[in-house]
Amino acid sequence: MTTDTPPPLAVDYSGRPLTEGDTVAFIHTDPIGLREGTIRIVGPNDVCIDTGDHLVTFPAATHPLLGPAFRPLGGTVKPRPVPEGVQQYPAIALQPPADGA
């Protein structure tokens, strides 16, 4: 039996789905540093993260626009398939749950 689950609205740079309530890490630019927050809203065009002090919004990038392909020395690169309509957020990474599960 198969279930028809819709693709996620957003995925992080590794292709993992982003959902409301996830704890995520992101790079802050002023001052430069690694920050952490909780996803409050996942929309088709942006993600809103609550850091406790601020609400931070990240715009989405469609998969083909994420930048040039890597060219490793002596290696090959194969793009990860992303379902059509899914937005990627290359600056956001999911963090493991606090309980280690």
VMD Tcl script that draws the C-alpha trace (Angstrom):
set ca {
  {0.00 0.00 0.00}
  {1.39 3.40 -0.95}
  {0.47 6.73 0.56}
  {0.26 9.87 -1.51}
  {2.15 12.26 0.73}
  {2.72 15.66 -0.85}
  {6.31 16.84 -1.17}
  {7.50 19.23 1.55}
  {7.21 22.97 0.88}
  {10.86 23.44 1.85}
  {14.03 21.41 2.38}
  {17.41 22.33 3.85}
  {20.66 22.20 1.91}
  {20.92 18.43 2.34}
  {17.39 17.76 1.09}
  {15.79 17.10 4.49}
  {12.25 18.49 4.85}
  {11.81 21.63 6.96}
  {8.67 21.72 9.11}
  {7.25 24.07 11.72}
  {8.75 23.43 15.14}
  {12.09 22.09 13.82}
  {15.23 23.39 15.50}
  {17.58 24.78 12.87}
  {21.01 26.38 12.64}
  {21.75 29.28 10.32}
  {24.55 31.70 9.61}
  {23.93 35.22 10.84}
  {25.85 38.01 9.13}
  {25.80 40.94 11.57}
  {27.84 39.95 13.53}
  {28.92 36.84 11.66}
  {28.15 33.72 13.63}
  {26.20 30.49 13.80}
  {22.75 30.96 15.32}
  {19.96 28.60 16.29}
  {16.21 28.98 16.24}
  {12.86 27.29 15.80}
  {10.95 27.32 12.55}
  {7.64 29.14 13.06}
  {6.33 29.36 9.49}
  {7.20 27.39 6.36}
  {5.75 29.06 3.28}
  {6.18 28.44 -0.43}
  {8.52 31.44 -0.71}
  {10.15 31.86 2.69}
  {10.84 30.37 6.11}
  {10.45 32.33 9.36}
  {12.72 31.37 12.28}
  {12.18 32.46 15.89}
  {15.50 32.97 17.71}
  {13.89 34.12 20.95}
  {14.93 37.73 20.40}
  {14.07 38.09 16.73}
  {12.05 36.64 13.88}
  {14.36 35.93 10.95}
  {13.02 35.37 7.44}
  {14.93 33.43 4.78}
  {13.88 33.65 1.13}
  {13.77 30.40 -0.84}
  {15.79 29.49 -3.90}
  {14.52 27.07 -6.50}
  {16.78 24.07 -6.89}
  {18.46 24.96 -10.23}
  {19.38 28.44 -8.95}
  {21.42 27.32 -5.95}
  {24.69 28.03 -7.68}
  {27.37 26.38 -9.78}
  {28.04 22.68 -9.45}
  {31.01 21.59 -7.36}
  {34.06 20.39 -9.26}
  {35.98 18.08 -6.92}
  {39.53 17.14 -7.85}
  {39.40 13.63 -9.30}
  {35.70 13.20 -8.41}
  {32.30 13.44 -9.96}
  {29.14 15.25 -8.90}
  {25.56 14.13 -9.31}
  {22.82 16.57 -8.29}
  {20.35 15.36 -5.69}
  {16.86 15.16 -7.18}
  {14.38 17.56 -5.64}
  {10.64 17.23 -6.30}
  {9.22 19.92 -8.56}
  {7.85 22.89 -6.65}
  {10.02 22.32 -3.58}
  {12.12 25.28 -2.46}
  {15.59 24.86 -0.95}
  {17.24 26.89 1.79}
  {21.00 26.45 1.46}
  {21.75 28.63 4.51}
  {19.63 26.58 6.96}
  {20.57 23.23 8.51}
  {18.38 20.99 10.64}
  {19.76 20.25 14.09}
  {19.35 16.86 15.80}
  {16.69 16.72 18.54}
  {17.87 17.65 22.03}
  {16.94 14.19 23.35}
  {19.20 12.51 20.77}
  {16.36 10.61 19.09}
}
mol new
graphics top color blue
foreach p $ca { graphics top sphere $p radius 0.5 }
foreach p [lrange $ca 0 end-1] q [lrange $ca 1 end] { graphics top cylinder $p $q radius 0.2 }
display resetview
